[in-house]
Amino acid sequence: MYCYIEYCTATAHPAFSISGDVRLISDKCFNLYKDYRLWYSLGGPEVFTHNMLSSFRSMKVKHHGRGLPDNVSEPIVYECGTYVMSPEEYKIFSERKGRHYLTTKVVSPEKAKEMLDSGEVFPINHRESVYNRQRDISLEIPFVSYPGLVAPNWLYLDEIYENLEYSGISIQELKDNECQLFPTLLDLMNLMEKRYGERRVRMVMIFVIT
């Protein structure tokens, strides 16, 4: 499970409504200790294959299946996403060498559609604008997720607590596992809400196919 914490400091408009006001506490994800019950509680049945779901028949989950949030932070897109470009677009793009040219992979539109249709990837609501001055051409490059990542979801702090309670998982149970970082992240979100306000902090989660 890849976990990110986003927050919004601007108060002149609704939280997370403008992409430039969305910040991450770290550009890299928190890779949380594997706990399938916690994963189910946060991501829902979409996290698991049909064969594994039988282990969670008695569990329920309230908030799930949302995908990535609107105005998601760019580092999340570039860490978990793949550019979608035709060969000609790639040539124009590589001449311009976009910001994440060396680290983010590329697939063709045909391959992206194939993977989307099969459920191997999920769409990402983000486009990168690139201008090639030599050719006087502008590109708006879309993204899909990196293959093998599933069940993107995001939750406010109160919704995380609701999901845990709904699924029958206690905070103390998580704290008793010394390897589990998740309770510490909740403490951090609590502190950030006290500073920035309720529902101005959210957790974004992406899961590895299981």
N, C-alpha and C positions, 0 to 999 in steps of 0.2 A: 504494500500500500504506500503510495506516494502522497504526501500530505503537505499542504502549503497554508500559510496564514496570511490573509490579506486584510488591510485596514484602510479606512478613509478618514482623512483629517479635515477636509473641507466641510463647512457647515452651512454654506449659502444655498445649497440645493440638496436633494435627497442623496443619501449615501450610495456610493457605487454607481451613480448615474452618469458620471463623466470619467472616461478612461484615464485621463491625465491625473485624476485625484486618487486613483487606486494604487496602493503601495503594498509591497511584500516585506515581511520582517527578514526574509532571507531569499536570495535569488535561487538557491538550491532547495530541493525538497527535503522533508524529514522522512526518511525511509523507516517506517514503523515495524516493530517486532510482529512477526506473523501470529495473529490470533484470529482464527476464522470466525468465531462468534462476534468479535468486535467488528470485523470486516462486514459481516452480514448486517449488523446493527447500523452501520454507517452507509453502506452501499446498496443493501437490499439483495434480492435474488439474482440481479443482473451480474453480480460478481462471480457466480459459480456456474459450472456446467450442470446439465440436468442430472448427471449421475451423483454429483456431490450435494445437490439440494435436499436429498432425502435425509441428510444429517440435521437439517434445520427446520423440519416440519413443524416443530412446536414453537418456533420463534416468529415474532412479528416485527415489522419495521414500518415506521410512519412516514418519514420524509426521505424519498429516494428517487432515482431515475431522472434527475433534473438536467443532467449534462453539465458542461462547464458554464459558469455564470456569464451574463453579459458583462462586457468590459473587463474580461479576465486579464490578469497581468501578463505582459509580453514574455517575461522569462518562463512562465508556465507553458506558453504556446511553443517557444523555441526548444524547451527541454523535452516536451512530450509530443511535438507535432512534426509533420513532414510537409514540405512544400509540394504543391501540385502545379506542374509546369509542363508545357509541350517542349520538344527539343528547341524550337525557335525561341520560345520565351526563355528557356534556360540559357541559350547563347547570349541573349540580350542581358539577362540578369547577371551572368558570370562576368561579363565585361564591366558591368557596374559594380559587381561584388557587393551585394547587399550585406547588411550588418552581421547576419548569421550564416553567411555563405559557407564557411568552413566547418560548421558544427551541425547544421540541420540538413537532414537527408531530403532527397527529391524523388517524387514519383510522377509518372505521366497522368494526365486526366483520365485516360482509359483504364489504367491500373487502379487509380483512386476509386473510380466508379465500381470496378470489379470488387475491390475490397470493401467498399461501403455496402454493396448489395449482399455480400456474403457475411457481413457483420464482423469482419476482421478488424475494421477500424471504425471510428466514429467521427462525425464532422466537427470542425472547430470553427466557431463564428468569429473569425479574425482574418484580416487581409493585410499584407504588407505592401505599401506603396513604394515603387522603385522608379526612378527617372534616369534614363540613359541619355546623357546630354549629347553625346556624339551622334546618336541616331535620332534625337529629339522624340523619344518614345517613352511613354509612361505605362507601367504595368501595375495591376492590382492582383497580387498573388494570393490565392486561397491556401488553406491547410486542411489536412486530415490528421488524425492521431497516428502515432507510431504503432505499427502492428504489435498485437499482444497486450495492449492496454485496453481496459474495459471499464464500464460502469462509472463514468465521471459523475460526481455529485458535489454539491456544496451545501453547507449548513451554517446558520447562525448558532451562537453558543447555546441559547435556550432550546433550539431544535436538536442539538446534539444530546443535551440532557433528556429531552423527550424521547429520542430514539433509544437511548440506553435504558431508560425506565420501561419503555414499551417492549423492549427485547429481553428484559429481565437481567440486565447487567448492572452491577453496582460499581460505583467509583472505587470503593474500598477493595473490591475484588481485583480491579485493575492495578491499584496501588500495591497490592500484595505481591505482584509480579515485578521483581526488581529490574527485569529487562525491558519493561513496558514504559515507553516514554509518553504515552498518550495523556495520562493524568497531568503531567507537567505542562503539556501544551494547553490543556484546559485551564490550568492555573494562570498561564500566560495570557490566554484570551480573557479571563476574568479581569486581570490587571489592566489590560488594554481597553476593555469596555468601560472601566472606571475612569479612564483618562479621556477616551474619545466619544463615549456614549454607547448606549445599547444599539445593537444591530449595525454598528459601524465597524465590526470585526467579523470576518467569516473564515471558515475553513473550507478549502478546496481539496477534494480527494480524487485520486485516480488509482485504479487497481490493476494488478497484473493478472492476466487470465489464469484461472485455477480449475 
